């Protein structure tokens, strides 16, 4: 997904930080290998007809000449936008993202009016066992697409194996289409992966290492005497602000958020204390209100046209790399060990709250999220482990001080959350928000990140701490 004007907070590559670590809702948690889209093991519903199917990804063995496999999916027949790989039996693999009933493959080859391309077409349900569809394919000497048809079958993967052309051994394919029925309705969200890590100085305050110009931070103190938590606005935050009890640079260079069970809160409707960044697209221009559909906030792409025009951004993506260093160990059972590490906040509700929770008897913690219906209830999704008060130690959980990354992405009414850890499969959760009410006029959004303690019954000396090593937020 293309994003403009990324706002990036980054950290150095230090030994303690790993570079790669890291109702309305109908889907369940899905684990996907690596960073590719997940595949379905369920056969498509019986269907008839033939239409162009969604192709999630095109890949090869990496021996192309710089004209990579993604070029065959960009809709362009320009000669510069092609896949080119020299040699016999060079393969291009197309992933449909799910099983579909396929009937036809259309290919457009470079200089097809001057030379004949030779190829084989195969299909597979598992990217391992292949069935030959077209044994001796040849382009037919005209520009544009040529269709190879075959007996219909179910497949998720299509492989085009090039055997050169009538002039040389180059395999140069401009575009490809797979036709059939029962595939994906639309292109799924592809994970961007963990944010990049970069160098910073652990002896400097956070704003000397991170661009905090489009955030303010809430601290559970009340220096101005208004009875609510203090909000340090963008310019002050980005001008060297730190608070040694709550917000500071750690010994490893990370940006530390530390919060206890008590203290001043951001509003009378809030039950818990926080040390948390709040996205401020206005970047210090205080003539723009913090609330409302305006240049300070963003809206979903499904919002009314007038809101799309008025907002500071449309749709959103936030990625973070962090470690949770400590969680509460005392208090009421249902509150112990939980902290919110990222969220999207709307006018009064939260389209997503991302939780980390570790119980005192467990070595590892869980990751789960809540999606709040606008004006309604929460829907919960377990991603790693679970949120139970008696959750057994999650076998694949995340330990305290273990570095991991998350990505929160919104496109229209689709919310997707990814969890990344080095050497482990990416975990993905998709939430359909089409009935959640956030596409109504007047609903505005902003990201939040930090440590939002979810325990107000713990002992006074108990506290929660998270250290962030990278943070990016962007909008269309």
C-alpha positions as CSV (number, residue, x, y, z in Angstrom):
1,X,0.0,0.0,0.0
2,X,1.4,3.4,-1.0
3,X,1.7,5.9,1.8
4,X,2.8,9.5,1.5
5,X,4.8,11.7,4.0
6,X,5.7,9.0,6.5
7,X,6.4,10.4,10.0
8,X,9.1,8.2,11.4
9,X,10.6,7.7,14.9
10,X,13.7,5.5,14.8
11,X,16.3,3.9,17.0
12,X,19.8,2.5,16.7
13,X,20.7,-1.1,16.0
14,X,21.9,-2.1,19.4
15,X,22.6,-5.6,20.7
16,X,19.4,-5.7,22.7
17,X,17.3,-4.8,19.7
18,X,16.6,-7.3,16.8
19,X,16.2,-5.8,13.4
20,X,13.3,-8.0,12.2
21,X,11.4,-8.7,15.5
22,X,9.8,-8.3,15.9
23,X,-21.5,-8.2,15.3
24,X,-19.3,-6.1,13.0
25,X,-16.3,-8.3,13.1
26,X,-16.3,-11.7,11.5
27,X,-12.8,-13.0,11.1
28,X,-10.5,-14.8,13.5
29,X,-6.8,-14.6,14.2
30,X,-4.7,-15.9,11.4
31,X,-1.0,-16.9,11.4
32,X,0.7,-16.4,8.1
33,X,4.2,-17.7,7.3
34,X,6.8,-15.0,6.8
35,X,5.3,-11.8,5.5
36,X,3.2,-13.2,2.7
37,X,-0.5,-13.3,2.7
38,X,-2.2,-16.2,4.3
39,X,-3.7,-19.0,2.2
40,X,-6.9,-20.9,2.6
41,X,-7.3,-24.6,2.9
42,X,-11.0,-24.6,2.1
43,X,-12.1,-25.2,-1.5
44,X,-14.0,-22.3,-3.1
45,X,-17.7,-22.4,-3.3
46,X,-18.9,-24.0,-6.5
47,X,-19.0,-21.3,-9.1
48,X,-19.5,-20.8,-12.8
49,X,-18.4,-18.1,-15.2
50,X,-15.0,-16.6,-15.9
51,X,-13.6,-13.3,-14.7
52,X,-10.2,-11.8,-14.0
53,X,-9.1,-13.0,-10.6
54,X,-7.2,-11.1,-7.9
55,X,-3.5,-12.1,-7.9
56,X,-1.9,-11.3,-4.5
57,X,1.7,-11.7,-5.4
58,X,4.1,-12.7,-8.2
59,X,7.5,-14.1,-7.3
60,X,10.6,-15.7,-9.0
61,X,13.9,-17.1,-7.9
62,X,15.6,-13.7,-7.9
63,X,17.6,-14.2,-11.1
64,X,15.7,-11.6,-13.1
65,X,17.7,-8.7,-14.7
66,X,16.1,-6.1,-12.5
67,X,12.8,-6.2,-14.2
68,X,11.1,-7.9,-11.3
69,X,8.0,-10.1,-11.1
70,X,5.7,-7.4,-9.6
71,X,5.8,-5.7,-13.0
72,X,3.4,-8.3,-14.5
73,X,0.7,-7.2,-12.1
74,X,0.9,-3.4,-12.6
75,X,-1.6,-3.2,-15.5
76,X,1.0,-1.7,-17.9
77,X,2.0,-3.1,-21.3
78,X,5.0,-0.7,-21.5
79,X,8.2,-2.5,-22.4
80,X,10.0,-1.1,-19.3
81,X,7.4,-2.7,-17.1
82,X,8.1,-6.3,-17.6
83,X,9.5,-9.4,-15.9
84,X,12.7,-10.5,-17.6
85,X,14.8,-13.6,-16.7
86,X,17.3,-15.3,-19.1
87,X,17.6,-19.0,-19.3
88,X,15.6,-22.2,-19.8
89,X,13.0,-23.1,-17.2
90,X,12.8,-19.7,-15.5
91,X,9.6,-19.7,-13.4
92,X,7.2,-17.0,-12.4
93,X,4.8,-18.0,-9.6
94,X,1.4,-16.3,-9.1
95,X,-0.4,-16.5,-5.8
96,X,-4.2,-16.0,-5.9
97,X,-4.3,-15.7,-2.1
98,X,-7.0,-18.5,-1.8
99,X,-8.2,-21.5,-3.8
100,X,-10.1,-20.5,-6.9
101,X,-11.6,-22.3,-9.9
102,X,-9.4,-21.4,-12.8
103,X,-10.1,-21.8,-16.5
104,X,-7.8,-19.5,-18.4
105,X,-4.4,-17.8,-18.2
106,X,-3.8,-14.7,-20.4
107,X,-0.2,-13.6,-21.1
108,X,1.3,-10.6,-22.9
109,X,4.9,-11.1,-24.0
110,X,7.5,-8.5,-25.0
111,X,7.9,-8.1,-28.8
112,X,5.3,-10.8,-29.4
113,X,4.8,-9.4,-33.0
114,X,8.5,-10.1,-33.7
115,X,9.3,-13.3,-31.9
116,X,7.6,-16.3,-30.3
117,X,7.8,-17.0,-26.6
118,X,7.9,-20.6,-25.4
119,X,6.5,-21.6,-22.0
120,X,4.7,-24.1,-19.8
121,X,1.8,-23.3,-17.4
122,X,1.2,-25.3,-14.3
123,X,-1.1,-25.0,-11.3
124,X,-1.0,-26.1,-7.6
125,X,-3.1,-25.9,-4.4
126,X,-0.1,-25.9,-2.1
127,X,2.9,-24.4,-4.1
128,X,4.5,-27.8,-3.9
129,X,2.6,-30.3,-6.0
130,X,2.0,-29.1,-9.6
131,X,-0.3,-30.1,-12.4
132,X,0.5,-29.2,-16.0
133,X,-2.2,-27.0,-17.7
134,X,-0.3,-26.0,-20.9
135,X,2.6,-28.3,-21.9
136,X,4.0,-26.4,-24.9
137,X,2.7,-22.8,-24.9
138,X,3.6,-20.4,-27.6
139,X,2.8,-16.7,-28.0
140,X,0.9,-16.2,-31.2
141,X,2.8,-13.4,-33.0
142,X,0.5,-10.5,-32.1
143,X,0.8,-7.7,-29.4
144,X,-1.4,-7.8,-26.4
145,X,-2.8,-10.7,-24.5
146,X,-3.0,-14.3,-25.7
147,X,-5.4,-16.7,-23.8
148,X,-4.5,-20.3,-22.9
149,X,-7.6,-22.2,-21.9
150,X,-7.8,-25.6,-20.2
151,X,-10.2,-27.8,-18.2
152,X,-11.3,-26.0,-15.1
153,X,-9.7,-27.0,-11.8
154,X,-9.1,-25.6,-8.3
155,X,-5.8,-24.0,-7.6
156,X,-4.2,-21.2,-5.5
157,X,-0.9,-21.0,-7.4
158,X,-0.1,-20.7,-11.1
159,X,3.4,-21.1,-12.4
160,X,4.6,-19.9,-15.8
161,X,7.9,-21.6,-16.8
162,X,9.7,-19.8,-19.6
163,X,11.8,-21.6,-22.1
164,X,13.1,-18.6,-24.0
165,X,11.9,-17.4,-27.4
166,X,12.5,-17.9,-31.0
167,X,15.4,-15.4,-31.0
168,X,17.2,-16.0,-27.7
169,X,16.8,-17.4,-24.2
170,X,15.2,-14.3,-22.6
171,X,11.8,-14.7,-21.0
172,X,10.2,-11.3,-21.0
173,X,6.6,-11.1,-19.8
174,X,4.7,-7.8,-19.8
175,X,1.5,-8.7,-18.0
176,X,-0.5,-11.8,-16.9
177,X,-4.1,-12.4,-15.9
178,X,-5.7,-15.5,-14.4
179,X,-9.4,-16.0,-15.2
180,X,-11.9,-18.1,-13.4
181,X,-14.2,-17.7,-10.4
182,X,-14.3,-18.1,-6.6
183,X,-11.2,-16.1,-5.9
184,X,-10.7,-13.1,-3.6
185,X,-13.1,-10.2,-3.9
186,X,-10.3,-7.6,-3.5
187,X,-6.6,-7.3,-3.0
188,X,-5.8,-8.1,0.6
189,X,-3.6,-5.8,2.8
190,X,0.0,-6.8,2.5
191,X,2.1,-6.3,5.6
192,X,4.8,-3.6,5.4
193,X,6.9,-5.4,7.9
194,X,8.6,-3.9,11.0
195,X,9.7,-0.3,10.9
196,X,13.4,0.4,10.2
197,X,15.7,0.8,13.1
198,X,18.4,3.5,13.0
199,X,21.0,5.1,15.3
200,X,20.2,7.5,18.1
201,X,22.1,8.9,21.1
202,X,21.0,7.4,24.5
203,X,22.4,10.5,26.3
204,X,19.8,12.8,24.6
205,X,16.2,13.5,25.5
206,X,13.6,11.7,23.3
207,X,13.0,14.6,21.0
208,X,16.7,14.8,20.0
209,X,16.4,11.3,18.7
210,X,12.8,11.1,17.6
211,X,10.6,13.4,15.5
212,X,7.9,14.2,18.0
213,X,6.6,17.2,16.1
214,X,3.2,15.5,15.4
215,X,2.5,14.1,18.8
216,X,1.7,15.3,22.2
217,X,2.0,13.3,25.4
218,X,-0.2,12.8,28.4
219,X,1.5,12.4,31.8
220,X,-0.4,11.5,35.1
221,X,0.7,14.8,36.8
222,X,-1.3,18.0,37.3
223,X,1.2,20.9,37.1
224,X,-1.5,23.3,35.9
225,X,-3.9,22.5,38.7
226,X,-6.9,21.7,36.4
227,X,-7.5,18.3,38.0
228,X,-6.6,16.3,34.9
229,X,-3.4,14.8,33.6
230,X,-1.0,17.2,32.0
231,X,-0.8,17.2,28.2
232,X,2.6,18.4,26.8
233,X,1.9,19.9,23.4
234,X,3.8,19.3,20.2
235,X,6.2,22.2,20.3
236,X,7.2,21.7,23.9
237,X,7.4,17.9,23.6
238,X,9.6,18.3,20.5
239,X,11.9,20.8,22.3
240,X,13.7,18.5,24.7
241,X,10.8,17.5,27.1
242,X,11.4,14.6,29.4
243,X,10.1,13.6,32.8
244,X,12.4,11.3,34.7
245,X,9.5,9.4,36.4
246,X,7.4,8.8,33.3
247,X,9.0,9.7,30.0
248,X,12.7,9.6,29.2
249,X,15.5,8.0,27.1
250,X,16.6,4.6,28.3
251,X,20.2,3.3,28.6
252,X,19.7,1.4,25.3
253,X,18.5,4.6,23.5
254,X,14.8,3.6,23.5
255,X,11.9,6.0,24.4
256,X,10.6,4.9,27.8
257,X,7.0,5.1,28.9
258,X,6.6,4.4,32.6
259,X,3.2,4.6,34.5
260,X,1.9,3.5,37.9
261,X,-1.6,2.5,38.9
262,X,-2.6,5.9,40.3
263,X,-2.3,9.5,39.2
264,X,-4.2,12.1,37.3
265,X,-6.2,11.0,34.3
266,X,-7.0,12.6,31.0
267,X,-10.7,12.9,31.6
268,X,-13.5,12.1,34.1
269,X,-14.6,9.2,31.8
270,X,-11.1,7.5,32.0
271,X,-10.5,4.9,34.7
272,X,-6.8,4.3,34.1
273,X,-3.5,6.3,34.1
274,X,-1.4,6.6,31.0
275,X,1.9,7.9,29.6
276,X,0.9,7.9,26.0
277,X,1.5,9.8,22.8
278,X,-1.5,11.3,21.0
279,X,-1.2,11.9,17.2
280,X,-1.4,15.6,16.3
281,X,-1.3,16.2,12.6
282,X,-1.5,20.0,13.1
283,X,2.2,19.9,14.2
284,X,2.0,22.7,16.6
285,X,-0.4,25.0,14.8
286,X,-2.7,25.7,17.8
287,X,-5.2,27.6,15.6
288,X,-6.4,24.1,14.6
289,X,-8.6,22.4,17.2
290,X,-7.5,19.1,18.6
291,X,-11.0,17.7,18.0
292,X,-13.2,17.4,15.0
293,X,-12.9,16.5,11.3
294,X,-10.2,18.9,10.5
295,X,-6.5,19.2,9.6
296,X,-5.5,17.7,13.0
297,X,-7.2,14.4,12.6
298,X,-7.9,11.7,9.9
299,X,-10.9,9.7,8.7
300,X,-11.5,6.3,7.3
301,X,-11.7,6.1,3.5
302,X,-15.3,5.1,3.8
303,X,-16.3,8.4,5.3
304,X,-18.5,10.9,3.5
305,X,-16.9,13.0,0.7
306,X,-17.1,16.2,2.7
307,X,-15.2,14.6,5.6
308,X,-12.5,13.2,3.2
309,X,-11.9,16.7,1.9
310,X,-11.8,18.3,5.4
311,X,-9.6,15.8,7.2
312,X,-5.8,16.0,7.7
313,X,-5.5,12.4,6.3
314,X,-7.4,9.5,4.9
315,X,-6.9,6.0,6.2
316,X,-3.9,5.3,8.4
317,X,-0.9,3.1,9.1
318,X,1.1,2.9,12.3
319,X,4.1,0.7,12.9
320,X,6.1,0.3,16.1
321,X,9.0,-1.7,17.5
322,X,9.0,-2.0,21.2
323,X,9.6,-4.1,24.3
324,X,7.3,-4.3,27.3
325,X,9.7,-4.2,30.3
326,X,7.3,-4.5,33.2
327,X,3.6,-5.1,33.9
328,X,1.6,-4.9,37.1
329,X,1.7,-7.9,39.4
330,X,-0.7,-6.9,42.1
331,X,-4.4,-5.9,42.3
332,X,-7.7,-7.4,41.0
333,X,-7.2,-10.6,39.0
334,X,-8.9,-9.2,35.9
335,X,-6.6,-6.2,35.8
336,X,-3.2,-7.7,36.6
337,X,-0.5,-7.6,33.9
338,X,-2.3,-5.7,31.2
339,X,-1.3,-2.6,29.2
340,X,-2.5,-1.0,26.0
341,X,0.5,-0.3,23.7
342,X,-1.3,1.2,20.6
343,X,-4.7,2.3,19.6
344,X,-6.9,4.2,17.2
345,X,-9.2,6.6,19.0
346,X,-12.3,8.1,17.5
347,X,-14.6,10.8,18.9
348,X,-15.7,8.8,21.9
349,X,-14.8,5.2,21.0
350,X,-11.8,3.1,20.0
351,X,-11.8,1.2,16.7
352,X,-8.8,-0.7,18.0
353,X,-7.0,-1.1,21.3
354,X,-3.9,-3.4,21.2
355,X,-3.1,-5.1,24.5
356,X,-0.1,-6.9,25.9
357,X,-0.8,-9.0,29.0
358,X,1.5,-11.2,31.2
359,X,0.3,-12.9,34.3
360,X,2.7,-13.2,37.3
361,X,2.9,-17.0,37.0
362,X,3.7,-17.0,33.3
363,X,7.0,-16.5,31.6
364,X,5.4,-15.1,28.5
365,X,2.7,-12.7,27.7
366,X,-0.2,-12.5,25.2
367,X,-1.3,-10.0,22.5
368,X,-4.9,-9.4,21.8
369,X,-7.1,-6.5,20.6
370,X,-10.5,-5.0,21.2
371,X,-12.6,-3.4,18.5
372,X,-15.3,-1.1,19.9
373,X,-18.5,-0.6,17.9
374,X,-19.2,3.2,17.6
375,X,-21.5,3.8,20.6
376,X,-21.6,0.1,21.4
377,X,-19.7,-2.9,22.8
378,X,-16.2,-4.3,22.4
379,X,-15.4,-7.3,20.2
380,X,-12.3,-9.2,21.3
381,X,-9.7,-11.0,19.2
382,X,-6.9,-13.2,20.6
383,X,-3.7,-12.9,18.4
384,X,-1.0,-14.6,20.6
385,X,-2.2,-16.4,23.7
386,X,-5.4,-15.0,25.2
387,X,-6.8,-12.4,27.6
388,X,-8.1,-14.8,30.3
389,X,-7.3,-14.1,33.9
390,X,-6.1,-17.7,34.3
391,X,-4.5,-18.0,30.9
392,X,-1.9,-20.8,30.8
393,X,1.6,-19.7,29.9
394,X,1.2,-19.0,26.1
395,X,3.7,-21.4,24.4
396,X,4.3,-18.9,21.6
397,X,4.0,-15.8,23.8
398,X,6.2,-12.7,24.2
399,X,8.4,-12.4,27.3
400,X,9.1,-9.2,29.1
401,X,12.0,-7.2,27.5
402,X,11.5,-9.2,24.2
403,X,11.5,-6.9,21.3
404,X,8.6,-7.2,18.8
405,X,6.8,-5.0,16.3
406,X,3.2,-4.3,15.5
407,X,1.5,-2.7,12.5
408,X,-2.1,-1.2,12.6
409,X,-3.5,-0.5,9.2
410,X,-6.9,0.9,8.1
411,X,-8.2,1.0,4.5
412,X,-11.8,2.1,4.3
413,X,-13.8,-0.2,6.6
414,X,-11.0,-2.8,6.9
415,X,-8.8,-2.9,10.0
416,X,-5.7,-5.1,9.9
417,X,-3.2,-5.7,12.7
418,X,0.1,-7.6,12.2
419,X,2.5,-8.8,14.9
420,X,6.2,-9.3,13.8
421,X,8.9,-11.2,15.7
422,X,12.3,-12.2,14.4
423,X,12.4,-15.8,13.2
424,X,8.7,-16.4,13.8
425,X,5.6,-16.3,11.6
426,X,3.8,-13.0,11.2
427,X,0.4,-13.0,13.0
428,X,-2.4,-11.2,11.3
429,X,-5.9,-10.2,12.4
430,X,-8.5,-8.6,10.1
431,X,-11.6,-6.9,11.4
432,X,-14.5,-5.9,9.1
433,X,-15.7,-2.5,10.4
434,X,-18.5,-2.0,7.7
435,X,-21.2,-2.2,10.4
436,X,-19.2,-0.4,13.2
437,X,-20.5,3.1,12.5
438,X,-17.2,4.8,11.8
439,X,-18.1,5.6,8.2
440,X,-20.7,8.0,9.4
441,X,-20.2,11.8,9.1
442,X,-18.3,13.5,11.8
443,X,-16.2,10.6,13.0
444,X,-12.5,11.5,13.3
445,X,-9.5,9.4,14.2
446,X,-6.0,9.7,15.7
447,X,-3.4,7.2,16.7
448,X,-2.0,6.7,20.2
449,X,1.1,4.8,21.3
450,X,2.9,4.3,24.6
451,X,1.9,2.7,27.9
452,X,-1.8,3.0,28.9
453,X,-1.9,1.1,32.2
454,X,-5.0,-1.1,32.6
455,X,-4.7,-1.7,36.3
456,X,-6.0,0.9,38.9
457,X,-6.1,-1.6,41.8
458,X,-2.4,-2.4,42.0
459,X,-0.2,-1.5,44.9
460,X,1.1,2.1,44.8
461,X,4.7,1.1,44.0
462,X,3.6,-1.3,41.2
463,X,4.1,0.1,37.7
464,X,4.1,-0.7,34.0
465,X,6.8,0.2,31.5
466,X,7.3,-0.1,27.8
467,X,10.3,1.0,25.7
468,X,9.7,2.0,22.0
469,X,12.5,1.7,19.5
470,X,10.8,2.8,16.3
471,X,7.5,4.4,15.5
472,X,6.0,5.5,12.1
473,X,2.6,6.9,11.3
474,X,1.3,7.8,7.9
475,X,-1.9,8.6,5.9
476,X,-3.1,9.0,2.4
